Amino acid sequence: MKNPQTVAEKLYRQFPSLKLKSIKDYSCCALVLIWCCGLELEDYEAIITVGQMMDRGVIAQDCSVYWSQACEYLTGKKLTVDFKDITDIKGIKKRTPVRFDYHGKSHWVGVENGSIAFNSLEHSNCVENGRPVTARILKFSK
């Protein structure tokens, strides 16, 4: 995946639908979870996967992630999640979802080895001008 949320935005302009609108506007967290699960998808495949996750009810229609159900759907593995407030990403080593906030808006990215390794958008004001505020520490089991 490179920037599937940006691709969804372009698709929405050509083929407007409620599902594509949700994906283009709100799917960053679900896309980061896909990345954290180690799934290597093309952008279009990621968009389809998020749509399927909505259909299966493992994420909400507004793309809010039901962590355990979504992970089990994607990988067959169980997941526990710790919610952790943060102020920087330097100490994060493993693939981790991190939310950046800026002026009341937020965007999720994938962090690994102390830097942003996956961003579902080509351009994000939240990431470029905001700060990291929370992380989801993922613990996978069989």
N, CA, C and O atoms as a GROMACS GRO file, in nm:
protein
  568
    1MET      N    1   0.085  -0.118   0.000
    1MET     CA    2   0.000   0.000   0.000
    1MET      C    3   0.088   0.124   0.000
    1MET      O    4   0.192   0.130   0.067
    2LYS      N    5   0.045   0.220  -0.076
    2LYS     CA    6   0.112   0.348  -0.074
    2LYS      C    7   0.022   0.452  -0.008
    2LYS      O    8   0.046   0.491   0.106
    3ASN      N    9  -0.081   0.496  -0.078
    3ASN     CA   10  -0.174   0.596  -0.025
    3ASN      C   11  -0.318   0.562  -0.064
    3ASN      O   12  -0.380   0.636  -0.141
    4PRO      N   13  -0.373   0.452  -0.011
    4PRO     CA   14  -0.507   0.408  -0.054
    4PRO      C   15  -0.619   0.507  -0.024
    4PRO      O   16  -0.718   0.512  -0.097
    5GLN      N   17  -0.605   0.585   0.080
    5GLN     CA   18  -0.711   0.681   0.112
    5GLN      C   19  -0.714   0.792   0.007
    5GLN      O   20  -0.821   0.842  -0.028
    6THR      N   21  -0.599   0.831  -0.044
    6THR     CA   22  -0.592   0.929  -0.151
    6THR      C   23  -0.652   0.871  -0.279
    6THR      O   24  -0.722   0.941  -0.352
    7VAL      N   25  -0.624   0.744  -0.307
    7VAL     CA   26  -0.683   0.678  -0.424
    7VAL      C   27  -0.836   0.672  -0.409
    7VAL      O   28  -0.908   0.694  -0.506
    8ALA      N   29  -0.885   0.644  -0.289
    8ALA     CA   30  -1.029   0.640  -0.265
    8ALA      C   31  -1.092   0.777  -0.291
    8ALA      O   32  -1.204   0.785  -0.341
    9GLU      N   33  -1.021   0.882  -0.258
    9GLU     CA   34  -1.071   1.017  -0.284
    9GLU      C   35  -1.087   1.041  -0.434
    9GLU      O   36  -1.186   1.100  -0.479
   10LYS      N   37  -0.990   0.996  -0.512
   10LYS     CA   38  -0.997   1.010  -0.658
   10LYS      C   39  -1.111   0.924  -0.715
   10LYS      O   40  -1.183   0.969  -0.804
   11LEU      N   41  -1.126   0.803  -0.664
   11LEU     CA   42  -1.235   0.716  -0.709
   11LEU      C   43  -1.371   0.777  -0.678
   11LEU      O   44  -1.463   0.769  -0.758
   12TYR      N   45  -1.383   0.838  -0.561
   12TYR     CA   46  -1.509   0.898  -0.518
   12TYR      C   47  -1.554   1.008  -0.614
   12TYR      O   48  -1.673   1.023  -0.640
   13ARG      N   49  -1.458   1.083  -0.666
   13ARG     CA   50  -1.493   1.189  -0.760
   13ARG      C   51  -1.558   1.132  -0.886
   13ARG      O   52  -1.647   1.195  -0.945
   14GLN      N   53  -1.515   1.014  -0.927
   14GLN     CA   54  -1.570   0.949  -1.048
   14GLN      C   55  -1.694   0.865  -1.018
   14GLN      O   56  -1.787   0.860  -1.098
   15PHE      N   57  -1.694   0.800  -0.902
   15PHE     CA   58  -1.800   0.706  -0.866
   15PHE      C   59  -1.850   0.732  -0.725
   15PHE      O   60  -1.824   0.652  -0.634
   16PRO      N   61  -1.920   0.844  -0.704
   16PRO     CA   62  -1.962   0.877  -0.567
   16PRO      C   63  -2.056   0.772  -0.508
   16PRO      O   64  -2.151   0.728  -0.571
   17SER      N   65  -2.025   0.734  -0.384
   17SER     CA   66  -2.110   0.642  -0.308
   17SER      C   67  -2.085   0.669  -0.160
   17SER      O   68  -1.981   0.723  -0.122
   18LEU      N   69  -2.180   0.630  -0.077
   18LEU     CA   70  -2.164   0.650   0.068
   18LEU      C   71  -2.044   0.573   0.120
   18LEU      O   72  -1.969   0.624   0.204
   19LYS      N   73  -2.024   0.450   0.071
   19LYS     CA   74  -1.913   0.368   0.119
   19LYS      C   75  -1.779   0.431   0.081
   19LYS      O   76  -1.690   0.441   0.166
   20LEU      N   77  -1.764   0.474  -0.044
   20LEU     CA   78  -1.639   0.538  -0.085
   20LEU      C   79  -1.616   0.668  -0.010
   20LEU      O   80  -1.502   0.703   0.021
   21LYS      N   81  -1.724   0.741   0.020
   21LYS     CA   82  -1.709   0.864   0.098
   21LYS      C   83  -1.652   0.834   0.236
   21LYS      O   84  -1.561   0.902   0.283
   22SER      N   85  -1.705   0.731   0.301
   22SER     CA   86  -1.652   0.692   0.433
   22SER      C   87  -1.507   0.649   0.422
   22SER      O   88  -1.425   0.685   0.507
   23ILE      N   89  -1.474   0.572   0.320
   23ILE     CA   90  -1.337   0.524   0.303
   23ILE      C   91  -1.243   0.641   0.278
   23ILE      O   92  -1.135   0.648   0.337
   24LYS      N   93  -1.281   0.733   0.190
   24LYS     CA   94  -1.193   0.846   0.160
   24LYS      C   95  -1.176   0.939   0.280
   24LYS      O   96  -1.070   0.998   0.298
   25ASP      N   97  -1.281   0.952   0.362
   25ASP     CA   98  -1.277   1.046   0.474
   25ASP      C   99  -1.224   0.987   0.604
   25ASP      O  100  -1.159   1.057   0.682
   26TYR      N  101  -1.252   0.857   0.629
   26TYR     CA  102  -1.231   0.806   0.764
   26TYR      C  103  -1.156   0.674   0.777
   26TYR      O  104  -1.144   0.621   0.888
   27SER      N  105  -1.105   0.618   0.670
   27SER     CA  106  -1.051   0.482   0.678
   27SER      C  107  -0.906   0.473   0.724
   27SER      O  108  -0.850   0.363   0.725
   28CYS      N  109  -0.844   0.582   0.761
   28CYS     CA  110  -0.701   0.579   0.794
   28CYS      C  111  -0.668   0.476   0.902
   28CYS      O  112  -0.570   0.403   0.889
   29CYS      N  113  -0.748   0.468   1.006
   29CYS     CA  114  -0.718   0.375   1.115
   29CYS      C  115  -0.730   0.229   1.067
   29CYS      O  116  -0.645   0.146   1.100
   30ALA      N  117  -0.835   0.199   0.990
   30ALA     CA  118  -0.852   0.063   0.937
   30ALA      C  119  -0.737   0.028   0.844
   30ALA      O  120  -0.688  -0.085   0.846
   31LEU      N  121  -0.694   0.121   0.762
   31LEU     CA  122  -0.583   0.096   0.670
   31LEU      C  123  -0.452   0.075   0.745
   31LEU      O  124  -0.371  -0.009   0.706
   32VAL      N  125  -0.433   0.149   0.852
   32VAL     CA  126  -0.314   0.129   0.935
   32VAL      C  127  -0.318  -0.009   1.001
   32VAL      O  128  -0.215  -0.075   1.012
   33LEU      N  129  -0.435  -0.052   1.045
   33LEU     CA  130  -0.446  -0.187   1.102
   33LEU      C  131  -0.408  -0.292   0.997
   33LEU      O  132  -0.336  -0.386   1.029
   34ILE      N  133  -0.455  -0.277   0.876
   34ILE     CA  134  -0.418  -0.370   0.768
   34ILE      C  135  -0.267  -0.374   0.755
   34ILE      O  136  -0.208  -0.482   0.744
   35TRP      N  137  -0.204  -0.259   0.755
   35TRP     CA  138  -0.058  -0.250   0.745
   35TRP      C  139   0.010  -0.315   0.866
   35TRP      O  140   0.107  -0.389   0.851
   36CYS      N  141  -0.042  -0.288   0.985
   36CYS     CA  142   0.016  -0.347   1.107
   36CYS      C  143   0.004  -0.499   1.108
   36CYS      O  144   0.088  -0.568   1.166
   37CYS      N  145  -0.099  -0.551   1.044
   37CYS     CA  146  -0.118  -0.697   1.036
   37CYS      C  147  -0.023  -0.760   0.934
   37CYS      O  148  -0.019  -0.882   0.920
   38GLY      N  149   0.052  -0.678   0.863
   38GLY     CA  150   0.151  -0.729   0.768
   38GLY      C  151   0.095  -0.766   0.632
   38GLY      O  152   0.161  -0.833   0.553
   39LEU      N  153  -0.027  -0.723   0.604
   39LEU     CA  154  -0.085  -0.753   0.473
   39LEU      C  155  -0.030  -0.656   0.369
   39LEU      O  156  -0.041  -0.534   0.385
   40GLU      N  157   0.027  -0.709   0.265
   40GLU     CA  158   0.085  -0.627   0.158
   40GLU      C  159  -0.015  -0.621   0.044
   40GLU      O  160  -0.019  -0.710  -0.041
   41LEU      N  161  -0.095  -0.516   0.042
   41LEU     CA  162  -0.200  -0.500  -0.057
   41LEU      C  163  -0.170  -0.380  -0.147
   41LEU      O  164  -0.105  -0.285  -0.106
   42GLU      N  165  -0.218  -0.388  -0.270
   42GLU     CA  166  -0.216  -0.270  -0.356
   42GLU      C  167  -0.324  -0.175  -0.305
   42GLU      O  168  -0.414  -0.216  -0.231
   43ASP      N  169  -0.316  -0.049  -0.342
   43ASP     CA  170  -0.412   0.050  -0.293
   43ASP      C  171  -0.557   0.010  -0.321
   43ASP      O  172  -0.642   0.021  -0.233
   44TYR      N  173  -0.586  -0.036  -0.443
   44TYR     CA  174  -0.723  -0.074  -0.476
   44TYR      C  175  -0.768  -0.194  -0.393
   44TYR      O  176  -0.883  -0.200  -0.350
   45GLU      N  177  -0.678  -0.289  -0.371
   45GLU     CA  178  -0.712  -0.405  -0.287
   45GLU      C  179  -0.743  -0.361  -0.145
   45GLU      O  180  -0.833  -0.415  -0.081
   46ALA      N  181  -0.668  -0.265  -0.095
   46ALA     CA  182  -0.691  -0.215   0.040
   46ALA      C  183  -0.828  -0.148   0.051
   46ALA      O  184  -0.898  -0.165   0.150
   47ILE      N  185  -0.866  -0.072  -0.051
   47ILE     CA  186  -0.997  -0.007  -0.053
   47ILE      C  187  -1.108  -0.112  -0.052
   47ILE      O  188  -1.205  -0.101   0.023
   48ILE      N  189  -1.092  -0.215  -0.134
   48ILE     CA  190  -1.191  -0.324  -0.139
   48ILE      C  191  -1.197  -0.394  -0.004
   48ILE      O  192  -1.305  -0.426   0.045
   49THR      N  193  -1.082  -0.419   0.058
   49THR     CA  194  -1.076  -0.486   0.188
   49THR      C  195  -1.149  -0.405   0.294
   49THR      O  196  -1.224  -0.460   0.374
   50VAL      N  197  -1.127  -0.274   0.296
   50VAL     CA  198  -1.198  -0.189   0.393
   50VAL      C  199  -1.348  -0.197   0.368
   50VAL      O  200  -1.426  -0.205   0.464
   51GLY      N  201  -1.391  -0.195   0.243
   51GLY     CA  202  -1.533  -0.210   0.212
   51GLY      C  203  -1.588  -0.342   0.261
   51GLY      O  204  -1.699  -0.348   0.314
   52GLN      N  205  -1.512  -0.449   0.244
   52GLN     CA  206  -1.554  -0.580   0.294
   52GLN      C  207  -1.561  -0.582   0.446
   52GLN      O  208  -1.650  -0.645   0.503
   53MET      N  209  -1.466  -0.515   0.511
   53MET     CA  210  -1.467  -0.507   0.657
   53MET      C  211  -1.593  -0.434   0.705
   53MET      O  212  -1.650  -0.471   0.807
   54MET      N  213  -1.635  -0.332   0.632
   54MET     CA  214  -1.760  -0.262   0.665
   54MET      C  215  -1.878  -0.357   0.649
   54MET      O  216  -1.965  -0.365   0.736
   55ASP      N  217  -1.880  -0.430   0.538
   55ASP     CA  218  -1.990  -0.524   0.511
   55ASP      C  219  -1.999  -0.633   0.618
   55ASP      O  220  -2.109  -0.674   0.654
   56ARG      N  221  -1.885  -0.678   0.668
   56ARG     CA  222  -1.881  -0.785   0.769
   56ARG      C  223  -1.905  -0.733   0.910
   56ARG      O  224  -1.924  -0.812   1.002
   57GLY      N  225  -1.904  -0.601   0.928
   57GLY     CA  226  -1.929  -0.543   1.059
   57GLY      C  227  -1.810  -0.546   1.153
   57GLY      O  228  -1.827  -0.532   1.274
   58VAL      N  229  -1.688  -0.563   1.099
   58VAL     CA  230  -1.569  -0.562   1.185
   58VAL      C  231  -1.510  -0.422   1.196
   58VAL      O  232  -1.423  -0.396   1.279
   59ILE      N  233  -1.560  -0.332   1.110
   59ILE     CA  234  -1.543  -0.188   1.131
   59ILE      C  235  -1.681  -0.128   1.107
   59ILE      O  236  -1.764  -0.186   1.038
   60ALA      N  237  -1.704  -0.011   1.164
   60ALA     CA  238  -1.834   0.055   1.149
   60ALA      C  239  -1.846   0.119   1.011
   60ALA      O  240  -1.747   0.127   0.937
   61GLN      N  241  -1.965   0.162   0.976
   61GLN     CA  242  -1.987   0.230   0.848
   61GLN      C  243  -1.909   0.361   0.839
   61GLN      O  244  -1.882   0.410   0.729
   62ASP      N  245  -1.874   0.419   0.954
   62ASP     CA  246  -1.789   0.539   0.954
   62ASP      C  247  -1.642   0.502   0.968
   62ASP      O  248  -1.557   0.588   0.993
   63CYS      N  249  -1.611   0.373   0.952
   63CYS     CA  250  -1.476   0.317   0.956
   63CYS      C  251  -1.414   0.311   1.095
   63CYS      O  252  -1.294   0.285   1.106
   64SER      N  253  -1.491   0.335   1.202
   64SER     CA  254  -1.438   0.312   1.336
   64SER      C  255  -1.399   0.165   1.347
   64SER      O  256  -1.475   0.077   1.304
   65VAL      N  257  -1.284   0.138   1.403
   65VAL     CA  258  -1.229   0.002   1.405
   65VAL      C  259  -1.269  -0.072   1.532
   65VAL      O  260  -1.251  -0.021   1.643
   66TYR      N  261  -1.324  -0.191   1.515
   66TYR     CA  262  -1.346  -0.284   1.625
   66TYR      C  263  -1.223  -0.376   1.623
   66TYR      O  264  -1.218  -0.475   1.550
   67TRP      N  265  -1.125  -0.340   1.704
   67TRP     CA  266  -0.990  -0.394   1.692
   67TRP      C  267  -0.984  -0.546   1.687
   67TRP      O  268  -0.928  -0.602   1.593
   68SER      N  269  -1.039  -0.613   1.786
   68SER     CA  270  -1.028  -0.759   1.793
   68SER      C  271  -1.096  -0.826   1.675
   68SER      O  272  -1.039  -0.916   1.612
   69GLN      N  273  -1.219  -0.784   1.645
   69GLN     CA  274  -1.293  -0.844   1.535
   69GLN      C  275  -1.224  -0.818   1.401
   69GLN      O  276  -1.217  -0.908   1.316
   70ALA      N  277  -1.174  -0.698   1.381
   70ALA     CA  278  -1.108  -0.663   1.255
   70ALA      C  279  -0.981  -0.744   1.235
   70ALA      O  280  -0.955  -0.794   1.126
   71CYS      N  281  -0.903  -0.757   1.340
   71CYS     CA  282  -0.779  -0.834   1.330
   71CYS      C  283  -0.808  -0.981   1.301
   71CYS      O  284  -0.742  -1.043   1.217
   72GLU      N  285  -0.905  -1.036   1.371
   72GLU     CA  286  -0.939  -1.177   1.348
   72GLU      C  287  -0.989  -1.197   1.205
   72GLU      O  288  -0.958  -1.298   1.142
   73TYR      N  289  -1.067  -1.103   1.155
   73TYR     CA  290  -1.114  -1.110   1.016
   73TYR      C  291  -0.996  -1.108   0.918
   73TYR      O  292  -0.993  -1.184   0.822
   74LEU      N  293  -0.900  -1.019   0.944
   74LEU     CA  294  -0.787  -1.002   0.852
   74LEU      C  295  -0.686  -1.114   0.858
   74LEU      O  296  -0.629  -1.154   0.756
   75THR      N  297  -0.662  -1.167   0.979
   75THR     CA  298  -0.548  -1.260   0.996
   75THR      C  299  -0.585  -1.394   1.057
   75THR      O  300  -0.507  -1.489   1.048
   76GLY      N  301  -0.701  -1.403   1.120
   76GLY     CA  302  -0.736  -1.523   1.194
   76GLY      C  303  -0.675  -1.527   1.332
   76GLY      O  304  -0.697  -1.622   1.407
   77LYS      N  305  -0.600  -1.423   1.368
   77LYS     CA  306  -0.534  -1.417   1.500
   77LYS      C  307  -0.617  -1.336   1.598
   77LYS      O  308  -0.695  -1.249   1.558
   78LYS      N  309  -0.599  -1.366   1.725
   78LYS     CA  310  -0.659  -1.288   1.833
   78LYS      C  311  -0.572  -1.164   1.856
   78LYS      O  312  -0.452  -1.166   1.829
   79LEU      N  313  -0.633  -1.060   1.906
   79LEU     CA  314  -0.562  -0.935   1.929
   79LEU      C  315  -0.607  -0.873   2.060
   79LEU      O  316  -0.726  -0.868   2.090
   80THR      N  317  -0.511  -0.827   2.137
   80THR     CA  318  -0.543  -0.740   2.250
   80THR      C  319  -0.476  -0.605   2.219
   80THR      O  320  -0.371  -0.599   2.156
   81VAL      N  321  -0.540  -0.500   2.266
   81VAL     CA  322  -0.494  -0.365   2.234
   81VAL      C  323  -0.481  -0.285   2.362
   81VAL      O  324  -0.572  -0.282   2.445
   82ASP      N  325  -0.368  -0.219   2.377
   82ASP     CA  326  -0.348  -0.124   2.486
   82ASP      C  327  -0.353   0.016   2.426
   82ASP      O  328  -0.289   0.044   2.324
   83PHE      N  329  -0.429   0.104   2.488
   83PHE     CA  330  -0.440   0.243   2.444
   83PHE      C  331  -0.338   0.323   2.525
   83PHE      O  332  -0.340   0.322   2.648
   84LYS      N  333  -0.249   0.393   2.455
   84LYS     CA  334  -0.140   0.462   2.523
   84LYS      C  335  -0.129   0.606   2.474
   84LYS      O  336  -0.118   0.631   2.354
   85ASP      N  337  -0.133   0.702   2.568
   85ASP     CA  338  -0.108   0.841   2.534
   85ASP      C  339   0.041   0.858   2.507
   85ASP      O  340   0.124   0.804   2.580
   86ILE      N  341   0.076   0.935   2.404
   86ILE     CA  342   0.216   0.956   2.369
   86ILE      C  343   0.238   1.103   2.334
   86ILE      O  344   0.144   1.178   2.309
   87THR      N  345   0.366   1.142   2.332
   87THR     CA  346   0.402   1.277   2.289
   87THR      C  347   0.503   1.274   2.174
   87THR      O  348   0.524   1.376   2.108
   88ASP      N  349   0.564   1.158   2.151
   88ASP     CA  350   0.653   1.143   2.035
   88ASP      C  351   0.656   0.998   1.991
   88ASP      O  352   0.603   0.910   2.059
   89ILE      N  353   0.717   0.972   1.876
   89ILE     CA  354   0.716   0.837   1.818
   89ILE      C  355   0.853   0.771   1.820
   89ILE      O  356   0.867   0.658   1.774
   90LYS      N  357   0.952   0.839   1.871
   90LYS     CA  358   1.090   0.789   1.866
   90LYS      C  359   1.109   0.650   1.927
   90LYS      O  360   1.187   0.570   1.875
   91GLY      N  361   1.039   0.621   2.035
   91GLY     CA  362   1.058   0.494   2.105
   91GLY      C  363   0.976   0.378   2.048
   91GLY      O  364   0.987   0.266   2.099
   92ILE      N  365   0.897   0.402   1.947
   92ILE     CA  366   0.812   0.296   1.892
   92ILE      C  367   0.892   0.214   1.792
   92ILE      O  368   0.939   0.266   1.691
   93LYS      N  369   0.908   0.085   1.820
   93LYS     CA  370   0.989  -0.003   1.734
   93LYS      C  371   0.904  -0.088   1.641
   93LYS      O  372   0.930  -0.093   1.520
   94LYS      N  373   0.801  -0.154   1.695
   94LYS     CA  374   0.715  -0.243   1.615
   94LYS      C  375   0.608  -0.162   1.544
   94LYS      O  376   0.577  -0.049   1.583
   95ARG      N  377   0.550  -0.220   1.440
   95ARG     CA  378   0.441  -0.155   1.366
   95ARG      C  379   0.328  -0.119   1.464
   95ARG      O  380   0.274  -0.206   1.533
   96THR      N  381   0.296   0.009   1.468
   96THR     CA  382   0.201   0.061   1.566
   96THR      C  383   0.113   0.169   1.505
   96THR      O  384   0.164   0.259   1.438
   97PRO      N  385  -0.018   0.162   1.526
   97PRO     CA  386  -0.104   0.272   1.486
   97PRO      C  387  -0.085   0.392   1.580
   97PRO      O  388  -0.087   0.377   1.702
   98VAL      N  389  -0.066   0.511   1.520
   98VAL     CA  390  -0.046   0.633   1.598
   98VAL      C  391  -0.137   0.741   1.540
   98VAL      O  392  -0.143   0.760   1.418
   99ARG      N  393  -0.207   0.812   1.629
   99ARG     CA  394  -0.294   0.921   1.585
   99ARG      C  395  -0.226   1.055   1.606
   99ARG      O  396  -0.176   1.085   1.715
  100PHE      N  397  -0.225   1.135   1.501
  100PHE     CA  398  -0.176   1.273   1.506
  100PHE      C  399  -0.297   1.365   1.507
  100PHE      O  400  -0.394   1.342   1.435
  101ASP      N  401  -0.292   1.469   1.590
  101ASP     CA  402  -0.400   1.567   1.599
  101ASP      C  403  -0.349   1.705   1.560
  101ASP      O  404  -0.235   1.741   1.585
  102TYR      N  405  -0.440   1.781   1.495
  102TYR     CA  406  -0.409   1.918   1.457
  102TYR      C  407  -0.538   1.997   1.445
  102TYR      O  408  -0.623   1.965   1.362
  103HIS      N  409  -0.555   2.098   1.528
  103HIS     CA  410  -0.672   2.188   1.525
  103HIS      C  411  -0.805   2.112   1.518
  103HIS      O  412  -0.889   2.140   1.433
  104GLY      N  413  -0.822   2.016   1.608
  104GLY     CA  414  -0.949   1.945   1.618
  104GLY      C  415  -0.970   1.834   1.517
  104GLY      O  416  -1.075   1.769   1.518
  105LYS      N  417  -0.875   1.809   1.431
  105LYS     CA  418  -0.882   1.700   1.333
  105LYS      C  419  -0.776   1.597   1.370
  105LYS      O  420  -0.680   1.626   1.442
  106SER      N  421  -0.795   1.474   1.319
  106SER     CA  422  -0.697   1.370   1.350
  106SER      C  423  -0.675   1.281   1.228
  106SER      O  424  -0.758   1.274   1.138
  107HIS      N  425  -0.561   1.212   1.230
  107HIS     CA  426  -0.525   1.119   1.123
  107HIS      C  427  -0.434   1.012   1.181
  107HIS      O  428  -0.341   1.041   1.255
  108TRP      N  429  -0.464   0.885   1.144
  108TRP     CA  430  -0.384   0.771   1.189
  108TRP      C  431  -0.278   0.736   1.087
  108TRP      O  432  -0.303   0.737   0.966
  109VAL      N  433  -0.158   0.704   1.136
  109VAL     CA  434  -0.048   0.658   1.052
  109VAL      C  435   0.014   0.535   1.115
  109VAL      O  436  -0.010   0.505   1.232
  110GLY      N  437   0.093   0.464   1.038
  110GLY     CA  438   0.167   0.349   1.088
  110GLY      C  439   0.309   0.390   1.121
  110GLY      O  440   0.380   0.446   1.037
  111VAL      N  441   0.351   0.363   1.243
  111VAL     CA  442   0.486   0.398   1.288
  111VAL      C  443   0.565   0.270   1.312
  111VAL      O  444   0.513   0.172   1.364
  112GLU      N  445   0.691   0.274   1.272
  112GLU     CA  446   0.783   0.162   1.294
  112GLU      C  447   0.924   0.218   1.304
  112GLU      O  448   0.961   0.309   1.229
  113ASN      N  449   1.003   0.165   1.396
  113ASN     CA  450   1.141   0.208   1.416
  113ASN      C  451   1.153   0.360   1.434
  113ASN      O  452   1.245   0.423   1.381
  114GLY      N  453   1.059   0.418   1.509
  114GLY     CA  454   1.067   0.558   1.546
  114GLY      C  455   1.029   0.658   1.439
  114GLY      O  456   1.051   0.778   1.457
  115SER      N  457   0.972   0.612   1.328
  115SER     CA  458   0.931   0.707   1.224
  115SER      C  459   0.804   0.658   1.155
  115SER      O  460   0.765   0.542   1.168
  116ILE      N  461   0.743   0.748   1.082
  116ILE     CA  462   0.622   0.712   1.008
  116ILE      C  463   0.664   0.626   0.889
  116ILE      O  464   0.741   0.668   0.804
  117ALA      N  465   0.610   0.504   0.886
  117ALA     CA  466   0.643   0.410   0.779
  117ALA      C  467   0.526   0.391   0.683
  117ALA      O  468   0.545   0.346   0.570
  118PHE      N  469   0.404   0.425   0.727
  118PHE     CA  470   0.287   0.413   0.640
  118PHE      C  471   0.191   0.528   0.668
  118PHE      O  472   0.154   0.554   0.782
  119ASN      N  473   0.151   0.596   0.561
  119ASN     CA  474   0.052   0.701   0.568
  119ASN      C  475  -0.048   0.676   0.455
  119ASN      O  476  -0.008   0.672   0.338
  120SER      N  477  -0.174   0.660   0.487
  120SER     CA  478  -0.274   0.630   0.385
  120SER      C  479  -0.306   0.748   0.294
  120SER      O  480  -0.371   0.733   0.192
  121LEU      N  481  -0.259   0.866   0.332
  121LEU     CA  482  -0.277   0.987   0.251
  121LEU      C  483  -0.144   1.036   0.197
  121LEU      O  484  -0.040   1.023   0.262
  122GLU      N  485  -0.146   1.092   0.075
  122GLU     CA  486  -0.025   1.155   0.022
  122GLU      C  487   0.013   1.277   0.104
  122GLU      O  488   0.131   1.306   0.124
  123HIS      N  489  -0.089   1.349   0.152
  123HIS     CA  490  -0.066   1.474   0.225
  123HIS      C  491  -0.162   1.479   0.343
  123HIS      O  492  -0.283   1.460   0.326
  124SER      N  493  -0.110   1.504   0.462
  124SER     CA  494  -0.194   1.516   0.581
  124SER      C  495  -0.149   1.634   0.665
  124SER      O  496  -0.037   1.636   0.717
  125ASN      N  497  -0.237   1.734   0.679
  125ASN     CA  498  -0.207   1.848   0.766
  125ASN      C  499  -0.184   1.803   0.910
  125ASN      O  500  -0.101   1.860   0.980
  126CYS      N  501  -0.259   1.702   0.952
  126CYS     CA  502  -0.245   1.654   1.090
  126CYS      C  503  -0.104   1.603   1.116
  126CYS      O  504  -0.046   1.629   1.222
  127VAL      N  505  -0.049   1.531   1.020
  127VAL     CA  506   0.085   1.476   1.037
  127VAL      C  507   0.191   1.585   1.019
  127VAL      O  508   0.287   1.594   1.096
  128GLU      N  509   0.173   1.667   0.917
  128GLU     CA  510   0.274   1.768   0.886
  128GLU      C  511   0.279   1.880   0.989
  128GLU      O  512   0.386   1.935   1.016
  129ASN      N  513   0.164   1.915   1.047
  129ASN     CA  514   0.160   2.029   1.138
  129ASN      C  515   0.121   1.993   1.281
  129ASN      O  516   0.138   2.074   1.373
  130GLY      N  517   0.069   1.874   1.300
  130GLY     CA  518   0.020   1.834   1.432
  130GLY      C  519   0.123   1.758   1.512
  130GLY      O  520   0.243   1.766   1.488
  131ARG      N  521   0.071   1.683   1.608
  131ARG     CA  522   0.160   1.607   1.695
  131ARG      C  523   0.096   1.472   1.727
  131ARG      O  524  -0.026   1.458   1.724
  132PRO      N  525   0.180   1.372   1.758
  132PRO     CA  526   0.125   1.241   1.796
  132PRO      C  527   0.066   1.250   1.936
  132PRO      O  528   0.126   1.309   2.026
  133VAL      N  529  -0.053   1.190   1.954
  133VAL     CA  530  -0.118   1.199   2.084
  133VAL      C  531  -0.155   1.065   2.145
  133VAL      O  532  -0.164   1.052   2.267
  134THR      N  533  -0.176   0.964   2.061
  134THR     CA  534  -0.214   0.834   2.115
  134THR      C  535  -0.166   0.723   2.021
  134THR      O  536  -0.154   0.741   1.900
  135ALA      N  537  -0.140   0.609   2.082
  135ALA     CA  538  -0.097   0.491   2.006
  135ALA      C  539  -0.180   0.372   2.050
  135ALA      O  540  -0.234   0.371   2.161
  136ARG      N  541  -0.188   0.274   1.965
  136ARG     CA  542  -0.253   0.147   1.998
  136ARG      C  543  -0.144   0.041   1.996
  136ARG      O  544  -0.088   0.011   1.890
  137ILE      N  545  -0.113  -0.014   2.111
  137ILE     CA  546  -0.012  -0.117   2.122
  137ILE      C  547  -0.081  -0.250   2.096
  137ILE      O  548  -0.164  -0.295   2.174
  138LEU      N  549  -0.045  -0.313   1.985
  138LEU     CA  550  -0.111  -0.434   1.940
  138LEU      C  551  -0.034  -0.558   1.986
  138LEU      O  552   0.088  -0.567   1.970
  139LYS      N  553  -0.107  -0.653   2.043
  139LYS     CA  554  -0.047  -0.779   2.086
  139LYS      C  555  -0.125  -0.893   2.020
  139LYS      O  556  -0.240  -0.921   2.054
  140PHE      N  557  -0.060  -0.958   1.924
  140PHE     CA  558  -0.122  -1.065   1.846
  140PHE      C  559  -0.099  -1.200   1.915
  140PHE      O  560   0.008  -1.223   1.972
  141SER      N  561  -0.199  -1.287   1.911
  141SER     CA  562  -0.182  -1.423   1.959
  141SER      C  563  -0.261  -1.515   1.866
  141SER      O  564  -0.338  -1.468   1.782
  142LYS      N  565  -0.241  -1.644   1.882
  142LYS     CA  566  -0.307  -1.739   1.790
  142LYS      C  567  -0.445  -1.774   1.833
  142LYS      O  568  -0.512  -1.852   1.766
   0.00000   0.00000   0.00000
